[in-house]
Amino acid sequence: MIRTQRPSVEDRGEGALVRIVAPVTNRGDAIRLLELFLPAVPDAEVMREIGETAHAPAYIVIMNRAFTDVYQWAAVPSR
């Protein structure tokens, strides 16, 4: 998923939510991951839209690095 820079789908079976993980990328660098849970496996068009949408947060993170470190704090896993 990060290597191909395409969203991946994890279908956990009947009755479970489908997990979608999409890389948030900027100029080929994956800087974060976007995780979604959907009630059903999305079709190709929805997957394309998820992939395109995952690029938007990258611009926000990159542009705001100079002004705040809130995004850096959010990226650090809690222990």
C-alpha positions, 0 to 999 in steps of 0.5 A: 500500500505505501509502496504502490501509494494506493489504498488497500482494502481489508474485508474482515468478513460478514457483519464486520466493517471494511477497513480502508487504509490510504497513504497521505502522500506529498510528491511521492512521500507517504507522510501519514496514513488515512484509515477509514471503516466502511459498512461494505467493500467500496467499488472502484470509483469510491476507491479512486475517490478515497485515493484522491481525497487522501492527498488533501491532508498532506497539503494541510500538514506540509503547509502548517508545519511552519506555523504549528507542531500540532500535526507532529503531536498527532502523529506520535503514537500514545503510549 
